[in-house]
């Protein structure tokens, strides 16, 4: 009977320790979540470059065309909604690493098309007169 009592007492002590851990866990997770949000804001606050999303390679990388005419193989920020990443979508790239850090709203597309290089016409000045 005494042995059973001691085993139950140990189980009770173990359950109290688990209860304390479980009570602290949401607070720790919330702090970790806030730190991760701050890190994402920090990454997105660096001066950004505008580009166009061309195609996804896999879930973490893709090909992006910048306004200078160059295409880049870039990493995609894990917090971005992949459903919004469609070909020719306007995106913001990290200035130094060219990582894709944000998806721009569709109304930003007109400014990108004006900034990109146009095709050279096949008409010369002599043809015009």
Secondary structure as UniProt FT lines:
FT   HELIX           2..45
FT   STRAND          48..56
FT   STRAND          61..66
FT   TURN            67..68
FT   STRAND          71..76
FT   TURN            78..79
FT   HELIX           82..84
FT   TURN            87..88
FT   STRAND          90..94
FT   TURN            95..97
FT   STRAND          100..103
FT   HELIX           106..108
FT   HELIX           109..115
FT   HELIX           125..128
//
